[in-house]
């Protein structure tokens, strides 16, 4: 499976198929990219490969075909994980909890995938957090742009999943956005990435 994001296949394994992991004698519960896995190795080996595919995708230039293939992989993996969670053969709570944890990760990754290429462009912005408990505003600039979002330097703490409002200082446009990541860089500055919620023409 390594390095094969573009050609990932997924289907439910037949009842008589053995797990493809060496020395595993358990029957397969699912099949990923022609490799059948038992439930345990679906949640370990297969899930780890899913995470590795995501890491490779994030480390390369935006590729629409690879992104679309990975989204398809995510959706198929999630559907099978949800099906296994309802399967009466796997009733224990620990297994269900692991499946739910994996599904949560898949959901978060699916929301954060880029839908368009990024450009390194500086656009002056008023960045505002409108919250009854923690309202703040600061002037900043974009470090990257895409049709559906942007990256910023941000001096205020902001959590992933939070909502901020962007106002362009050059043209006065205003748009709400969802924070998809918030992390400190090597120079000690907070970098945040946002996805526009209600428009895709904000950057012209």
Secondary structure as a PSIPRED ss2 file (coil, helix, strand):
# PSIPRED VFORMAT (PSIPRED V4.0)

   1 X C   1.000  0.000  0.000
   2 X C   1.000  0.000  0.000
   3 X C   1.000  0.000  0.000
   4 X C   1.000  0.000  0.000
   5 X H   0.000  1.000  0.000
   6 X H   0.000  1.000  0.000
   7 X H   0.000  1.000  0.000
   8 X C   1.000  0.000  0.000
   9 X C   1.000  0.000  0.000
  10 X E   0.000  0.000  1.000
  11 X E   0.000  0.000  1.000
  12 X C   1.000  0.000  0.000
  13 X C   1.000  0.000  0.000
  14 X C   1.000  0.000  0.000
  15 X C   1.000  0.000  0.000
  16 X C   1.000  0.000  0.000
  17 X C   1.000  0.000  0.000
  18 X E   0.000  0.000  1.000
  19 X C   1.000  0.000  0.000
  20 X C   1.000  0.000  0.000
  21 X C   1.000  0.000  0.000
  22 X C   1.000  0.000  0.000
  23 X C   1.000  0.000  0.000
  24 X C   1.000  0.000  0.000
  25 X C   1.000  0.000  0.000
  26 X C   1.000  0.000  0.000
  27 X E   0.000  0.000  1.000
  28 X C   1.000  0.000  0.000
  29 X C   1.000  0.000  0.000
  30 X E   0.000  0.000  1.000
  31 X E   0.000  0.000  1.000
  32 X E   0.000  0.000  1.000
  33 X C   1.000  0.000  0.000
  34 X C   1.000  0.000  0.000
  35 X E   0.000  0.000  1.000
  36 X E   0.000  0.000  1.000
  37 X E   0.000  0.000  1.000
  38 X C   1.000  0.000  0.000
  39 X H   0.000  1.000  0.000
  40 X H   0.000  1.000  0.000
  41 X H   0.000  1.000  0.000
  42 X H   0.000  1.000  0.000
  43 X H   0.000  1.000  0.000
  44 X H   0.000  1.000  0.000
  45 X H   0.000  1.000  0.000
  46 X H   0.000  1.000  0.000
  47 X H   0.000  1.000  0.000
  48 X H   0.000  1.000  0.000
  49 X H   0.000  1.000  0.000
  50 X H   0.000  1.000  0.000
  51 X H   0.000  1.000  0.000
  52 X H   0.000  1.000  0.000
  53 X H   0.000  1.000  0.000
  54 X H   0.000  1.000  0.000
  55 X H   0.000  1.000  0.000
  56 X H   0.000  1.000  0.000
  57 X H   0.000  1.000  0.000
  58 X H   0.000  1.000  0.000
  59 X C   1.000  0.000  0.000
  60 X C   1.000  0.000  0.000
  61 X C   1.000  0.000  0.000
  62 X C   1.000  0.000  0.000
  63 X C   1.000  0.000  0.000
  64 X H   0.000  1.000  0.000
  65 X H   0.000  1.000  0.000
  66 X H   0.000  1.000  0.000
  67 X H   0.000  1.000  0.000
  68 X H   0.000  1.000  0.000
  69 X H   0.000  1.000  0.000
  70 X H   0.000  1.000  0.000
  71 X H   0.000  1.000  0.000
  72 X H   0.000  1.000  0.000
  73 X H   0.000  1.000  0.000
  74 X H   0.000  1.000  0.000
  75 X H   0.000  1.000  0.000
  76 X H   0.000  1.000  0.000
  77 X H   0.000  1.000  0.000
  78 X H   0.000  1.000  0.000
  79 X H   0.000  1.000  0.000
  80 X H   0.000  1.000  0.000
  81 X H   0.000  1.000  0.000
  82 X H   0.000  1.000  0.000
  83 X H   0.000  1.000  0.000
  84 X H   0.000  1.000  0.000
  85 X H   0.000  1.000  0.000
  86 X H   0.000  1.000  0.000
  87 X C   1.000  0.000  0.000
  88 X C   1.000  0.000  0.000
  89 X C   1.000  0.000  0.000
  90 X C   1.000  0.000  0.000
  91 X C   1.000  0.000  0.000
  92 X C   1.000  0.000  0.000
  93 X H   0.000  1.000  0.000
  94 X H   0.000  1.000  0.000
  95 X H   0.000  1.000  0.000
  96 X H   0.000  1.000  0.000
  97 X H   0.000  1.000  0.000
  98 X H   0.000  1.000  0.000
  99 X H   0.000  1.000  0.000
 100 X H   0.000  1.000  0.000
 101 X H   0.000  1.000  0.000
 102 X H   0.000  1.000  0.000
 103 X H   0.000  1.000  0.000
 104 X H   0.000  1.000  0.000
 105 X H   0.000  1.000  0.000
 106 X H   0.000  1.000  0.000
 107 X H   0.000  1.000  0.000
 108 X H   0.000  1.000  0.000
 109 X H   0.000  1.000  0.000
 110 X H   0.000  1.000  0.000
 111 X H   0.000  1.000  0.000
 112 X H   0.000  1.000  0.000
 113 X C   1.000  0.000  0.000
 114 X C   1.000  0.000  0.000
 115 X C   1.000  0.000  0.000
 116 X C   1.000  0.000  0.000
 117 X C   1.000  0.000  0.000
 118 X C   1.000  0.000  0.000
 119 X E   0.000  0.000  1.000
 120 X C   1.000  0.000  0.000
 121 X C   1.000  0.000  0.000
 122 X C   1.000  0.000  0.000
 123 X C   1.000  0.000  0.000
 124 X E   0.000  0.000  1.000
 125 X E   0.000  0.000  1.000
 126 X E   0.000  0.000  1.000
 127 X E   0.000  0.000  1.000
 128 X E   0.000  0.000  1.000
 129 X E   0.000  0.000  1.000
 130 X C   1.000  0.000  0.000
 131 X C   1.000  0.000  0.000
 132 X C   1.000  0.000  0.000
 133 X C   1.000  0.000  0.000
 134 X C   1.000  0.000  0.000
 135 X C   1.000  0.000  0.000
 136 X E   0.000  0.000  1.000
 137 X E   0.000  0.000  1.000
 138 X E   0.000  0.000  1.000
 139 X E   0.000  0.000  1.000
 140 X E   0.000  0.000  1.000
 141 X E   0.000  0.000  1.000
 142 X E   0.000  0.000  1.000
 143 X E   0.000  0.000  1.000
 144 X E   0.000  0.000  1.000
 145 X E   0.000  0.000  1.000
 146 X E   0.000  0.000  1.000
 147 X C   1.000  0.000  0.000
 148 X C   1.000  0.000  0.000
 149 X E   0.000  0.000  1.000
 150 X E   0.000  0.000  1.000
 151 X E   0.000  0.000  1.000
 152 X E   0.000  0.000  1.000
 153 X E   0.000  0.000  1.000
 154 X E   0.000  0.000  1.000
 155 X C   1.000  0.000  0.000
 156 X C   1.000  0.000  0.000
 157 X C   1.000  0.000  0.000
 158 X C   1.000  0.000  0.000
 159 X C   1.000  0.000  0.000
 160 X C   1.000  0.000  0.000
 161 X C   1.000  0.000  0.000
 162 X C   1.000  0.000  0.000
 163 X E   0.000  0.000  1.000
 164 X E   0.000  0.000  1.000
 165 X E   0.000  0.000  1.000
 166 X E   0.000  0.000  1.000
 167 X E   0.000  0.000  1.000
 168 X E   0.000  0.000  1.000
 169 X C   1.000  0.000  0.000
 170 X C   1.000  0.000  0.000
 171 X C   1.000  0.000  0.000
 172 X C   1.000  0.000  0.000
 173 X C   1.000  0.000  0.000
 174 X E   0.000  0.000  1.000
 175 X E   0.000  0.000  1.000
 176 X E   0.000  0.000  1.000
 177 X E   0.000  0.000  1.000
 178 X E   0.000  0.000  1.000
 179 X E   0.000  0.000  1.000
 180 X E   0.000  0.000  1.000
 181 X E   0.000  0.000  1.000
 182 X E   0.000  0.000  1.000
 183 X E   0.000  0.000  1.000
 184 X E   0.000  0.000  1.000
 185 X C   1.000  0.000  0.000
 186 X C   1.000  0.000  0.000
 187 X C   1.000  0.000  0.000
 188 X C   1.000  0.000  0.000
 189 X C   1.000  0.000  0.000
 190 X E   0.000  0.000  1.000
 191 X E   0.000  0.000  1.000
 192 X E   0.000  0.000  1.000
 193 X E   0.000  0.000  1.000
 194 X E   0.000  0.000  1.000
 195 X E   0.000  0.000  1.000
 196 X E   0.000  0.000  1.000
 197 X C   1.000  0.000  0.000
 198 X C   1.000  0.000  0.000
 199 X C   1.000  0.000  0.000
 200 X C   1.000  0.000  0.000
 201 X C   1.000  0.000  0.000
 202 X C   1.000  0.000  0.000
 203 X C   1.000  0.000  0.000
 204 X C   1.000  0.000  0.000
